[in-house]
Structures are given as C-alpha cells and as structure tokens.
C-alpha cells in the first residue's frame, strides 16, 4: 500500500508540475503584483518574450526557410506565372469590356482617392510638358520641322497660290484699305512728321538742300525748265504787260531818271514815252533764242546756288508761320496731287504684274527684307514658353483634356479590336517582363520583401490568446504527452523513493 501511495503522489506531482509549466508559458498574460511587489514568473514566458521570440522566428524563417532562392524558384514556377498572368489579363479584359466611365473605374480602383491621383498625374504631365517645351533641343526640333515643311510653300511663286477671284478680292481690299487710310488724313500727318524729322536731322548735321534733293532731281528740274523756256518767257512777257507791273516799271524809270541823270536833261525826258519805247524792244529781245537761253541759264544758276545753301540757312529765312505753311503746302501737294487713288491703283496693278512676270516667291520677299527666320522664331518661341504664357496655356488645356477623357468609356478610347490586340500584346509583354524581372531584379525584390521583418511584424500583431490557441492546436498531442510523461516520471520517482529507503 505504501508503494501505491508513493506512485500516485509522484505521478500527481509530475503531471501537475508539467501541466503548470505549460500553462505558465502563456499565463498570466500581464504582470501581477501583491502589495506593490512583483509576483515571480509573471507575465508568462511567451507574453513576456513575445517580441524577442517574434524577431527570432522572423530571422529563422527569413534566413533559413524562405530564402531568396526558395522564393524566386517558387515564383518562377509555370503555374504561378500563369496564375499571375491570368489575373492581370482578366483585370484588363474587364476594363476593356466595361461600359463604365473612366472616372467611375478609377473610383472603384482607388476607393475615393482618385481625385488626388488624377491631380498628381495632371501636375506631373504639366510639369514634364513645360520642362520639355523649354529645352533647346525641343525648340530646335520644332524650328527644323517648320522650316522643312515650309520649303515647298515658300519656294512656290506667290501668284500660283491665288485664283483669279482671290486676286481680285485682295486688290479690292488693298485699294479699299489704302483709300480709307488716305481719307483719314493720317497720310498727311505721317508725311508732315517725316518731313519735319528729316529737316531737323539735316539741320543738326549742317547739310545743304542738295542732301535732300538729289543732283539727278535737280538736273531733271533744269531740263524741265529748259524744255519749257518758251512758256516761261511767254509768262514773263505777260507779267511785264500787266497794269500793275506797268506802273511799277514806270516808277522805277522815273526814279532812275531823277537820280541818275542831270536835272536839266531829266526835264526833257518823258517816262511814259520812255516806257512805250523800251517795252517793245524788251519784248522783241525776249523772243530771241539767245535771250531765252540767258534767262534759263540765270534761273538754273540760282537753282544751283539755292541747292548749295544749308538747310538751316534756308529755314532761318522763313518765319515760323511761313515755314509751317511751306511744309503744309508740300504735304498737300504730295498727298492730294501725287498720292492719288489712281496712283495707288496703278501701284497695286504693277505689284500684281511683277508677281506674275518675275515669278516672285515668298522666299524672294523674305530675302528682300533680309528676314532672319531663326532669330524671329527664337523671339516668338521665347515669348510663347515664358512662365506666364506657358503655364496659363498648358494647365487649363490639360485639365480640360483630362476631364473630357474621364467622362468617356474606356471602349470609346480603345476600340474592341484594339483592346483584343492590346491584350495579345500584353500577354507577350507579361511573359517577357515576368521572366526578366526575377532574372535581373531578384535580389532587389527579395530585399524589398524583407521576409524576416514581415514575419516579425505579423507575429507581433497576433493577440497572445490567439497565439496560445495556435500553439495548442498545433502541439496539443505533444503537450499532452509531455504532461503524462511528467506523471509517469513522477510515479517512477514515487516508487523508487521507498525502495531506496528500505535498502538503506
């Protein structure tokens, strides 16, 4: 009986101690204190060391179980690749066949954060477009493209671009606009301003009149006077025969006789008789070619003398009012007598004839005005891509385009046939990318996954009670065996104790 009791007591103690030890692995779950003193073995081993255990487990799994080779080998399996590809293709196929608007699809995908993503996407594109547009190579590429495309245009005769109706319309429009401009008195104002500007400039440089009027023009005036010498002399004759001029000549003769001759002689001279005798002689001599040439020669000498005068000297001989009247008369002569509507019409007709006969091209016109296309393009482009212009142009346009796209269905942008074609291309693309991804980037992928940290974080997220349940579910048989092993060992120790005592 003594041996039986020893066996039972030993077995109970062994069973209880092992059962208690297993329980103390998980419980209590928090530290216990009595009268401010910590109760030993609280909390249990696993709650107390859970973070160290999770770190050790994570390191063990990451370094020895799920290694880089193991993970990559598993991911490269054909069935895994096919499953991934199938899932991706199914997603895209669903998108291509969907009747939902793109903004709805984005909402479904990003759960209310689509506006933030769209804005970031828009800002990114806007920034990229602006940055690219301001690059010199982009500007040069545009210039070369424009230059290349415009070569055919600028080398073709201008006349060939215009139909008869177009030419008539252009001529009518040009005539109308020029006439309107002439009628507005702006032409006179411009001519007057230009004349005053030229005169002031010549005065400052102390230049003579022939710096304005060319020698050729002076010679033309002289030739005109010479060719019209008969008319000029005829006008002189008429002038001398006028009643006012007759009185003036008689007065001159009277003064000459009175002052130049002896008073006794002067008493016998009649001025009227002298005038009547002198005038026919003068008229007769004026009709002679020699006299005419002499008069013309005198006039031409005066013209040469006048042309050599400094402009400032000529201006000083006029009062301010007379100078203004002279300029106004010149302006009036040019605008009313020379710049007539008939002249404008004739000039426009001559331009048309010139364009037709000489086969003038746009390139000829550009060369004529020494147009530098590159410099002009650079200036215009610089203004276009300035922050004020570019930001205010691209951003609203891009926003409008994105808004328009978001309100479309995906199948409106990508037709069904194109969608199927894209799926075929996508299938091949996934195969290519999937293989290259693990071949080239396997180390980076494994490093990014960080299996050890992943396992550690997941274990730390688990509740201690749940962890206990997992361990007990997995090792319930083993833990029960350990508990009963304690009872067996306790029973053996219980029977050995009285036997040893009897022997001793």
Buried (B, 14 or more C-beta within 10 A) or exposed (E): EEEEEBBBBBBBBBBBBBBEBBEBBBBBBEEEEEEEEEEEBBBBBBBBEBEEBBBBBBBEBBEEEBBBEEBBEEBBEEEEBEEEBEEBBEEBBEBBEBEBBBBBBBBEEEEEEBEEEBEEEBEEBBEEBBEEBBEEEBBBEEBEEEEEEEEEEBEBBBBEEBEEEEBEEEBEEBBEEBEEEBEEEEBBEEBBEEBBEEBEEBBEEEBBBBBBBEEEEBEEBBEEBBEEBEEBBEEBBEEBEEEEEBEEBBEEBBEEBEEEEEEEEBEEEEBEEBBEEEBEEEBEEBEEEEBBEEBBBEBBEEBEEBBEEBBBEBBEEEEEEEBEEBBEEEBEEBBEEEBEEEEBBEEBEEEBEEBBEEEBBBBBEBEEEEEEEEEEBBEEBEEEBEEEEBEEEBBEEBBEEBEEBBEEBBBEEBEEEEBEEBEEEBBEEBEEEBEEBBEEEBEEBBEEBEBBEBBBEEBEEBEBEEBBEEBBEEEEEEBBEBBBEBBBBBBBBBBEBBEEEEEE
